[in-house]
Amino acid sequence: MTLSEEDRKMVLTKLEKLMSHTSDGGVNINEIAVANKKMKELMDKYGISLSEIKNSVAPEKLVFETSFQVTAFRPRLWVGYLQSNIGDFYECKCIMSRKRSTGCVCCFIGFDLDANIAKNMFEKLYTQIHQAGLKATEIPNEIRRQTRVNDFCMGCVTTIMSRLDEIKAEKEFQQTREALVVVKKEVIDKTVKDLYPNLRESSGSQATFGHSDDYYSGREYGKSIEIHKGIK
């Protein structure tokens, strides 16, 4: 369909809002899927390409950085797994910044509401999982307690990772966001390079964990923990 220059700008503005998932009442996974599907329909209907969208949107209007501070200077492996999987689910780039004076800061860089939802979800799950791990290991045994807590938390995160994968499949999440992800990734990657020109790959502490009783207790706990208000 041929559009006048003014109408084309209006459609691009609408696509921009869909990209940032603007919603007065907040956003959940269903709304994100609907927004992405609508975006694909508009692109097909008006013959708008991914490059045109990318060139029409100023990154500073969309990309947002938010963070949560973790007390440990070198977070355990489960913390990095949790952050990276939540970031991937909401199409955000994850950064860990460490300072000896304050500990580790886990950052999410992505489109405004994506980054906010990812950060809030991470903050809530990190706190719940760690507290549950401490409670589950109150009775001592021959294994060091910190190791047991890490085993429990890793088991819980492993289950949560599986649940997120199932949600993507059930809602055909990949299909509805395919076109949007390409644009988002390029915009976010450019912003990350601008913000962190000397960025190096980082991960949590490589503490060992085994398939112990505590690990399997964490796996079970991960089945019942609420992932997010908008996600079943």
C-alpha positions as CSV (number, residue, x, y, z in Angstrom):
1,M,0.0,0.0,0.0
2,T,1.4,3.4,-1.0
3,L,1.5,6.0,1.7
4,S,2.0,9.7,1.7
5,E,5.0,11.0,3.5
6,E,2.8,12.3,6.4
7,D,1.0,8.9,6.7
8,R,4.2,7.0,6.6
9,K,5.6,9.1,9.5
10,M,2.4,8.3,11.4
11,V,2.8,4.6,10.8
12,L,6.5,4.7,11.8
13,T,5.5,6.5,15.0
14,K,3.0,3.8,15.8
15,L,5.7,1.2,15.1
16,E,8.0,3.1,17.5
17,K,5.4,2.8,20.3
18,L,5.0,-0.9,19.6
19,M,8.7,-1.4,19.8
20,S,8.8,0.2,23.3
21,H,5.6,-1.8,24.3
22,T,4.0,1.4,25.6
23,S,1.0,0.7,27.9
24,D,-0.6,2.8,30.6
25,G,-1.2,-0.3,32.8
26,G,2.2,-2.0,32.4
27,V,3.1,-4.8,30.2
28,N,3.0,-8.6,30.5
29,I,4.1,-11.4,28.2
30,N,0.7,-11.5,26.3
31,E,0.8,-7.8,25.6
32,I,4.4,-8.1,24.3
33,A,3.4,-10.9,21.9
34,V,0.4,-8.9,20.7
35,A,2.5,-5.8,20.1
36,N,5.1,-7.7,18.2
37,K,2.5,-9.4,16.0
38,K,0.8,-6.1,15.3
39,M,4.2,-4.6,14.3
40,K,4.8,-7.4,11.8
41,E,1.3,-6.9,10.3
42,L,1.9,-3.2,9.9
43,M,5.3,-3.8,8.2
44,D,3.8,-6.2,5.8
45,K,0.8,-4.1,5.0
46,Y,2.7,-0.8,4.3
47,G,5.9,-2.3,2.9
48,I,8.1,-0.9,5.7
49,S,11.5,-2.6,6.0
50,L,13.5,-3.3,9.1
51,S,16.2,-0.8,8.0
52,E,13.6,1.9,7.6
53,I,12.4,1.4,11.1
54,K,15.9,1.3,12.5
55,N,16.8,4.6,10.7
56,S,13.7,6.3,11.8
57,V,14.1,5.7,15.5
58,A,16.6,7.5,17.7
59,P,18.2,5.0,20.0
60,E,18.2,7.4,22.9
61,K,14.4,7.6,22.8
62,L,14.1,3.8,23.3
63,V,17.1,2.3,25.0
64,F,17.2,2.4,28.7
65,E,19.6,1.1,31.4
66,T,18.5,-0.1,34.8
67,S,20.4,-2.0,37.5
68,F,20.2,-4.0,40.7
69,Q,23.0,-4.2,43.3
70,V,24.1,-7.6,44.6
71,T,26.2,-7.6,47.7
72,A,28.8,-10.2,46.6
73,F,31.8,-8.8,44.7
74,R,32.0,-12.0,42.7
75,P,28.5,-13.4,42.2
76,R,28.0,-17.1,42.1
77,L,27.3,-18.9,38.8
78,W,23.5,-19.1,39.5
79,V,23.3,-15.3,39.6
80,G,24.8,-14.9,36.2
81,Y,22.5,-17.6,34.8
82,L,19.5,-16.0,36.2
83,Q,20.4,-12.5,34.9
84,S,21.3,-13.7,31.4
85,N,18.1,-15.8,31.0
86,I,15.8,-13.0,32.1
87,G,17.7,-10.6,29.9
88,D,17.3,-13.0,26.9
89,F,13.6,-13.4,27.6
90,Y,13.0,-9.7,27.5
91,E,15.6,-9.0,24.7
92,C,18.0,-7.0,27.0
93,K,21.7,-6.9,27.1
94,C,23.1,-7.9,30.5
95,I,26.2,-6.3,32.1
96,M,27.8,-7.1,35.5
97,S,29.8,-4.2,36.9
98,R,32.0,-5.0,40.0
99,K,33.3,-2.6,42.6
100,R,35.0,-3.8,45.8
101,S,33.4,-1.0,47.8
102,T,29.8,-1.7,46.8
103,G,29.8,-5.3,45.4
104,C,28.3,-6.2,42.0
105,V,25.8,-4.3,40.0
106,C,23.7,-6.3,37.5
107,C,22.5,-4.0,34.7
108,F,19.9,-4.6,32.0
109,I,20.1,-2.5,28.8
110,G,17.1,-2.7,26.5
111,F,14.0,-0.9,25.4
112,D,12.4,1.1,28.2
113,L,9.7,-1.3,29.6
114,D,11.7,-4.4,28.6
115,A,14.6,-3.3,30.8
116,N,12.4,-2.3,33.7
117,I,10.4,-5.5,33.7
118,A,13.6,-7.6,33.4
119,K,15.3,-5.7,36.3
120,N,12.2,-6.0,38.5
121,M,11.8,-9.7,37.7
122,F,15.5,-10.3,38.5
123,E,15.4,-8.4,41.7
124,K,12.4,-10.3,43.0
125,L,13.7,-13.7,41.9
126,Y,17.2,-13.1,43.2
127,T,15.9,-12.2,46.6
128,Q,13.4,-15.0,46.9
129,I,15.8,-17.7,45.6
130,H,18.7,-16.6,47.9
131,Q,16.4,-16.4,51.0
132,A,14.9,-19.8,50.2
133,G,18.4,-21.3,49.9
134,L,19.4,-19.9,53.3
135,K,16.2,-21.3,54.9
136,A,16.5,-24.7,53.2
137,T,20.1,-25.2,54.6
138,E,19.5,-24.1,58.2
139,I,20.1,-27.6,59.5
140,P,23.9,-28.3,59.2
141,N,25.5,-31.4,57.7
142,E,29.0,-32.3,56.6
143,I,28.8,-30.0,53.5
144,R,29.8,-26.4,53.9
145,R,26.7,-24.3,54.0
146,Q,27.7,-21.8,51.3
147,T,28.1,-24.7,48.9
148,R,24.7,-26.1,49.9
149,V,23.1,-22.6,49.3
150,N,24.7,-22.4,45.9
151,D,23.5,-25.9,45.0
152,F,19.9,-25.0,46.0
153,C,19.9,-21.7,44.1
154,M,21.4,-23.3,41.0
155,G,18.7,-26.0,41.1
156,C,16.0,-23.4,41.4
157,V,17.4,-21.3,38.5
158,T,17.7,-24.4,36.3
159,T,14.0,-25.0,36.8
160,I,13.1,-21.4,36.1
161,M,15.2,-21.5,32.9
162,S,13.1,-24.5,31.7
163,R,9.9,-22.7,32.6
164,L,10.8,-19.6,30.6
165,D,11.7,-21.8,27.6
166,E,8.3,-23.5,27.9
167,I,6.5,-20.1,27.9
168,K,8.3,-19.1,24.8
169,A,7.2,-22.3,23.0
170,E,3.6,-22.3,24.3
171,K,2.9,-18.7,23.2
172,E,4.9,-19.0,19.9
173,F,6.9,-16.2,21.3
174,Q,9.8,-16.5,18.8
175,Q,7.5,-16.2,15.8
176,T,5.7,-13.1,17.0
177,R,8.9,-11.2,17.9
178,E,11.1,-12.4,15.0
179,A,11.1,-9.1,13.1
180,L,11.3,-7.0,16.2
181,V,14.3,-8.7,17.7
182,V,16.5,-7.9,14.7
183,V,15.9,-4.2,15.0
184,K,16.1,-4.2,18.8
185,K,19.4,-6.2,18.8
186,E,21.2,-3.7,16.5
187,V,20.0,-0.7,18.4
188,I,20.8,-2.1,21.8
189,D,24.2,-3.4,20.7
190,K,25.2,0.0,19.4
191,T,24.1,1.6,22.7
192,V,26.1,-0.9,24.7
193,K,29.2,-0.1,22.7
194,D,28.7,3.6,23.3
195,L,28.1,3.1,27.1
196,Y,30.8,0.5,27.6
197,P,33.6,0.9,25.0
198,N,36.0,-1.3,27.1
199,L,33.5,-4.0,27.9
200,R,34.9,-7.4,28.6
201,E,33.0,-10.7,28.9
202,S,32.2,-11.5,32.5
203,S,30.5,-14.3,34.4
204,G,29.7,-15.3,37.9
205,S,32.2,-17.2,40.1
206,Q,32.9,-20.6,38.9
207,A,32.0,-22.3,42.2
208,T,31.3,-26.0,41.8
209,F,27.9,-27.4,42.3
210,G,26.7,-31.0,42.2
211,H,23.4,-32.8,41.8
212,S,23.0,-33.0,45.6
213,D,19.9,-33.2,47.7
214,D,20.0,-29.4,48.0
215,Y,20.2,-29.0,44.2
216,Y,17.1,-31.2,43.7
217,S,15.3,-29.3,46.5
218,G,16.0,-26.2,44.6
219,R,14.7,-27.8,41.4
220,E,11.4,-28.5,43.2
221,Y,11.2,-25.0,44.7
222,G,11.6,-23.5,41.3
223,K,8.4,-25.2,40.1
224,S,6.3,-23.2,42.5
225,I,8.0,-19.8,42.7
226,E,6.1,-17.0,41.0
227,I,8.2,-15.9,38.0
228,H,6.4,-12.7,37.3
229,K,2.9,-11.2,37.6
230,G,2.4,-11.3,33.8
231,I,3.9,-14.7,33.3
232,K,2.2,-18.0,34.2
